[in-house]
Every structure is written in structure tokens, then in C-alpha cells.
Amino acid sequence: MKRHLDLRPALLLLAVGFAAQAQTVLIRAGRLVDPDKGTASTAQQILVENGVIKAVGANVAAPAGAQVVDLSDRTVLPGFMDAHTHLCMTFVTQGGHGLHELIQRSLAATVLETTTRRALIGVKNARDMLESGFTTVRDVGNAGNYADTELRKGIEEGMFPGPTIINAGRIITPLGGQFHGLQPERPDLGEPEYLYADTPDQMREAVRKNVLFGAKVIKIVIDDQPYLYSVEDVKTLVTESARAGVKVAAHAATEAGVRVAAEGGVASIEHAYTASTEALQLMKKKGVYLVGTDFSRSSAEAMGMADYHQKVVERLKRARAVGVLQAYGTDIIFPVQGETRGTLSIEGITSFQEAGYTPAEIIRFMTTSAAKLIGVDGQRGAIRPGMAADIVAVPGDPLADASALRKVSFVMKDGKIIKR
Ligand SMILES: [Zn+2]
């Protein structure tokens, strides 16, 4: 029995309605990547009608009046996915002084920035992500008072371009959120950035509040305070979320946190920076995705957290040996001169390259694997008939050298050409 009003079919119709204004397009692909197989076919055509892929093959004819897009000198792939974004937050760091500064900046954003500003930041970051080839993101909170829901709706209604967004609303945490050192006269300063929930009743209420106000995934923080959520707490949150048809993403940076999250049955664990090999094996056994937010060397340095880069590369090597499920997720929250949110996000692949992953593995984490975790694998993440036309192209051969993924030169979103 359905316990909530499901508006998704109506929204899908709305999205298709906008896409229907797009012309019929035939794309000529020099090479077309199949992420699941890790292979590419040459000289393929992709027919797109009303925002949806109608046909794919070597002998697909262009219907009369179709726009032909010649990408015969390029490699075509499904649009990329980022399973860990914070589109409605951009810190201005001052030289990068590490984790402490990040927390202070986050608190400052909560206190000083209006939800309106947070939404405008989201519009900018969403556009930049799309330009770099990210056509779907799972946005895991830190959006003030539901700026992420308005951002998602604006994109779905065609008000401005951006990726498909699966948003988390407010992050559910124990008292204090992720702010360390809140003073006892103002413990409330962590809200609305966070949604405090300490008792089982508060946890169920928090999930319901998020779903009511537009969340499509629930984000919880396990271990950012001296008082961790327990396995029972996580099970309460996961059960209530499942009743509403949404999955749970858990922030867990420590060994203890990763174990609690995995035993509690979350869909993904975010960060797991210091997870032991045994904890990674537990995740594999439980079918929990690792969304490692594996900062590139330059990103880690920009935040004053250079040591995190070596940590994640080392952890990525162990995760590969264990064979834990993975989805690409970036966690970029800061600006760098001359870069965009999109270029910083795609740079995260360098950590996987350093850890010895093959280009095919990296592409899979960014497409079909991420689509499964995010829950859009029926509509997005692959190029085949019936799927939404989220398509990108790069020069060269990304299956030989993943660095080509950083040079996206064509983007189609729901059948609309965004960049060419
Ligand atoms: Zn994050």
C-alpha cells in the first residue's frame, strides 16, 4: 500500500513535455562506449526523439527533418553521474587551513547566507556540472532550508539547465549536526542546515519532514560527534526511509562509523576515509556502495588537507582488492581560481588513476554503477533505446586513457544540446 502521494509520474510527464520541444536528432558517434562491458563500438548512430533514445546501431537512418550531429571524430558516452554533491554550498576558503576552517566556513554559510543565495549558488553549480558532462547528481544536503528542492524543481520545470538531481533535503544528524564546538546558549545554530534527531521518534519525524519537503534520498551523519548513531538508530532511519521509497546515504569517516552504517543497512557510505580492509569487506558482504569522495591531490591541497589525498588513494587500492561496490562521488564545496564546480568534480578521477583503476572501471563508477545506487538505472546511465538522452562526447579514447573524460566537448541533456 502506498502511504504517500507519488508525484514522480507527473514530474516525468512535465520533463518529457519540455524535452518534446527539442528537435529529433541523429548523432553520428565515432566510438560509442558500453560502460558495463567496458568496450566501444565504432561508427554508431543514436536517434533521439522527444528527449528519449529511440534507436542505436550501425545503420540507423536520419528521419526527414532530423538534425544530424556529427561526432564521428569523438567518443560518445552516457552522461556522467556524481553521487555526492553539495550544489547549494560554495565556501570561500582563505588559503586552505584544513578541516577546522571548513567547519567554520560551513557554520558561517548557515548563519550568514539566505536560502535565496544558497539556491542561486545551486543554479550556478548545476550549470557548471552539466557543462563538464555531469547529467545526474545525488545532492547530499547542506542546502540551507531546502534550497536543493527548489533547485531540483526549477531544473525539472525547464527554468534553467542542470543535471537531474536526487536531493537529500536537510541532513539528519544527532544534536549539533556537523558543527563542532557549538556553545550551549545556541545549540540551534546547526539548524536548518541540519535536522537534529536523537530519539527514534525524532528520527522517523525527520525522515517524514524531509520527504514531505521534497527529498528523494535521505542523508544521515553517523560519526561527526562524540555520540555516534547506533546500529539500531540507523535501522530505524533506513526502515522509515524505505517506507517512503527512498534510500539512505550515510556520512561515515571512521572505522566505527563505517561498521555501524554497514550493519544498519544503508545504501551507501560516504567517505570511509580510514576504513579498514575488514570494514570494506563488511560493506561488500552487505551490498553497500562506497562513495569515497576521493579528493584529487590539488583539491586536497586547496582545502589544506593534503594528507587526505594519500589516505584516499591508499583506501581506493584496498577497496579495489576487496571488490566493494563503488559509485563516483566528489564532495567539492570550494572554489579554485580558473576552475568550475564541474572541472573540479571531474578532476576526482585522478585519484582512481593513481590507485591503479582501469579507465573502464572509472567510467562504470560514473555511469551504470552510480545509476544503480542513485536509483535511476531504469532511465539513465546507459545509451540504449528507451533511456533518457543524456549523452556526452570526448576527444580521443577514454577507454585507453581516462584523462579524456576531463575534455567533454559535447553535452546533451534529455535530448537538448547543452554544449557542442
Ligand atoms: Zn559531503
Boltz pocket constraint, residues with backbone or C-beta under 6 A from the ligand:
constraints:
  - pocket:
      binder: B
      contacts: [[A, 84], [A, 85], [A, 86], [A, 140], [A, 331]]
      max_distance: 6.0
